Amino acid sequence: MNRENDQLQALGRKTEYKMTYAPEVLETFENRHKDNDYWVQFNCPEFTSLCPITGQPDFAEIKIAYLPGERMVESKSLKLYLFSFRNHGDFHEDCVNTIMKDLVRLMDPKYIEVIGIFTPRGGISIYPYANYGRPGTKYAALAEQRMMSRQMV
């Protein structure tokens, strides 16, 4: 087993679900292909959070895609992190931006985008999208280009 894997707390251990927003559960590992540009995509079709006003549950599919830098997010820790929103009250747009910012802080990716495809509430669906490209690099230009050409889901 790789010595780095010994540092991972969630993978291969009994799953403990946090009942409140818990960015501290996120873990990373070394990107063994840091010289390559490649996409890593995650899809969480069962994301839930709470409306901060009514306390009613909101349901969404969260899609995360990124070009890794030096570090990558470990998938079980990401699952536990996303689950921690279950009892967290935030607007849809805040959830998507919080997820993106937490992942940027965690792993400093070259590029990342997060979309929330929230189920209708009161007859209206909300699909917030946020992205980030490392400043001063071609990835910042990628972020701007993808933001400006963003298509409806």
Rosetta blueprint (number, residue, H / E / L):
1 M L
2 N L
3 R H
4 E H
5 N H
6 D H
7 Q H
8 L L
9 Q L
10 A L
11 L L
12 G L
13 R L
14 K L
15 T L
16 E L
17 Y L
18 K L
19 M L
20 T L
21 Y L
22 A L
23 P H
24 E H
25 V H
26 L L
27 E L
28 T E
29 F E
30 E E
31 N L
32 R L
33 H L
34 K L
35 D L
36 N L
37 D L
38 Y L
39 W L
40 V E
41 Q E
42 F E
43 N E
44 C E
45 P E
46 E E
47 F E
48 T E
49 S E
50 L E
51 C L
52 P L
53 I L
54 T L
55 G L
56 Q L
57 P E
58 D E
59 F E
60 A E
61 E E
62 I E
63 K E
64 I E
65 A E
66 Y E
67 L E
68 P L
69 G L
70 E L
71 R E
72 M E
73 V E
74 E L
75 S H
76 K H
77 S H
78 L H
79 K H
80 L H
81 Y H
82 L H
83 F H
84 S L
85 F L
86 R L
87 N L
88 H L
89 G E
90 D L
91 F L
92 H H
93 E H
94 D H
95 C H
96 V H
97 N H
98 T H
99 I H
100 M H
101 K H
102 D H
103 L H
104 V H
105 R H
106 L H
107 M H
108 D L
109 P L
110 K L
111 Y E
112 I E
113 E E
114 V E
115 I E
116 G E
117 I E
118 F E
119 T L
120 P L
121 R E
122 G L
123 G L
124 I E
125 S L
126 I L
127 Y L
128 P L
129 Y E
130 A E
131 N E
132 Y E
133 G E
134 R L
135 P L
136 G L
137 T L
138 K H
139 Y H
140 A H
141 A H
142 L H
143 A H
144 E H
145 Q H
146 R H
147 M H
148 M H
149 S L
150 R L
151 Q L
152 M L
153 V L
